[in-house]
Amino acid sequence: MTNPGAISDNGQVASVLSADRSVAKAILWQNGKITDLGRIGGRYAYVSGINNSGETGGSAKVEKRPCSPAALVRVDRSRKSGI
C-alpha cells in the first residue's frame, strides 16, 4: 500500500509504503526507481513535501511521545530531525 505524498517540479515523488500496516516507510520514486528513505525515526513515517533538490519533509509516529518529530530526509538517507 502506498499513500501519496508530494511531487517535485523535477518529477520526483515522495510517498509512504506499507506492506502490512505494521510499519510505514518513506520512499522516493524517481526515474522509475524506488529509494527507501526509512521510517524517519519511528514505526510509521509520514511524508508531507519534497523540494527540487530531493529533500523530503515529513515526520514519524514515535510511541510514547506526545508529538511526532519533524524530519528532513535527503536522497542519500542523511537526516536532520527536530527541525
Secondary structure by P-SEA (a helix, b strand, c coil): ccccccccccccccccccccccbbbbbbbcccbbbbcccccccbbbbcccccccbbbbccccccccbbbbbcccccccccccc
